[in-house]
Amino acid sequence: MQTVRGRDAARGDVLTVRYDDGYIVSVERRHDPNASDLPVLSPGFVDAQVNGYLGLDVNGPDADSTVIEGITEELARIGVTTWVPTVITASEDAISHALRCVEKARKGNARVRDAVPSVHVEGPFISDQDGARGVHDASQVRAIDPEEVRRWGAITRIGVVTVSPHWADAPRGIREICAMGVRISIGHTHATAAQVLGAIDAGATLSTHLGNGIATMIPRHPNAIWTQLADDRVTCGLIADGHHLPSETLEVMLRAKGPRGAFLVSDMTAVAGKPPGRYATPVGGSVDLDEHGRLSHVGTELLAGAAASLPDGLRNVVRSTSLGLGQALKLVTENPAGTLPGARPGLGTLQPGAPADMVLVSDSGTVLEVIRSSPRREKIGR
């Protein structure tokens, strides 16, 4: 039996958590007005959209199971103890290759199996229009095809599929995919507000990085963003790296969705964690990473994924919005955990029976120490 102590970010109480064999055994809460010197104790962070990290890429012909293992270990070092490999628009053969790599890693490595509940396939059923499509390969965009999703599911657990509901008969396709136990997320779309509402009525419950993956010029109202913000049936993923959403936009979106209606994602590519420069990647092709961490398609202002981590996004929310640390931590723990098919019971919470994945953080949201489901505890070098 092991023990960790820290403050509750919301109430300030001292928490004493005992854990054993990878799971929380007990949680004791005690009021202590003199506990301000203790770091905040939080569940491990959950990133529902990761394309790659530190030169390791989920996508592309060179990916293999060691890539998934490597990303799992590197993310855990910064406090992200659960993550969702995100496979982007490509041929079915290429998507299937990436899915096989994930499944091989999950079968062969218990730590990966715990850290990776399922896969997010972002596309290929998205907009074929410039702007809304982002940097996804236009030649591989295709209409919603439940049978292709069924074939993916025969390889590994598919948790989320991002679609644009502009396609003819999109509601039928969405219903069929949802019936497989897969969650539909709306994203990379030029759909009308009515088409978005039709997708939600058909079972879509998530938004992929809302406010991005959409044309730069859209009607004032109605439009796809307002419709997703207004509908409580939709939980919205948001990229809080300071580049994808201005702080005032992020503030308004978080207010609109309320304490449980949004979560943060990193949308990191393999360039994340690398020095500024020009890179060739399967996600975005040739991209420039500037000194401020902005990742863009070469020669354009078009964003090509992100280079900031989920902990970076947490700190940005604490720094640039009205949310306190306790509210912000929900955006990277309990809220995303609730969106993931295949997630372990109790994931994203501190309660008996939940995974013993925890982090100690400062009042600014900086990760100080990581406690993983295994007995090993890791200090963050700072």
ZIBELZI-V403659 format. One line per field, one symbol per residue. ss: DSSP state (2 for helix, 1 for strand, 0 for the rest). phi: phi as a letter, one per 40 degrees, with the letter a starting at -180 (. if undefined). psi: psi as a letter, one per 30 degrees, with the letter a starting at -180 (. if undefined). A space follows every 50 residues. Layout:
ss: ???
phi: ???
psi: ???
//
This chain:
ss: 01111110000001111111001111111100000000011110111111 01100110000000222222222222200111111111000222222222 22222222022222200011110000000000000002220000022222 22200001111110000002222222220000111100000022222222 22000110000000000000000222222200001111100000002222 22222220000111100100000000111110001111100000111000 00100100022222222222000022222200022220000000000000 00001001111000001111100000111000
phi: .bbbbaccccbgccbbbbaafgbccabbbacacbccccccbbcdcbbcab ciafgcbcchcccacccccccdcccccbhccbabdbbcdacccccccccc ccccccccacccdccbcabbbchccbcccdgccgbccccbcacdbdcccc cccccacccbbcbbcccdgddcccccccccgbccbcafbbccdccccccc cchcbbbcfdgbgadcbbddacaccdcccccccbbbcbcbcgbcbdcccc dccccccgcbcaacbcfcbccdgccdibbbbcbhgcbbbcccgcbbcdgb cccbgbbcccdccdcccccbbccccccccdcbbcccdccbdgccdgdgbb adgcdcbabbbcccgccbabbbccccbbcccb
psi: klkkklkkfefflkkjkklkhglkeljkkkkjfggffklkklllljjgjk flkhfkkellffkaffeeeeeeeeeefgfjfkljkjklkaleeeeeeeee eeeeeeefjeeeeefjeakkjjaghakgkkdefbgkjefgkllkjeeeee eeffeljjekkklkgfkkgeeeeeeeeeffgkkkkklikglleeeeeeee effkflkjikflhlkfjlkeklleeeeeefjffkkkkkjhffeekleeee eeeeeefaffgllklehklffkfllkaklklfjfbklkjlfggkjlkkgl gkkhalfkleeeeeeeeeeglfkleeeeeefgdeeeeffjkfkkkfkglj lkflkhjlkkllffgkkekkjlflfkkkkkj.
//
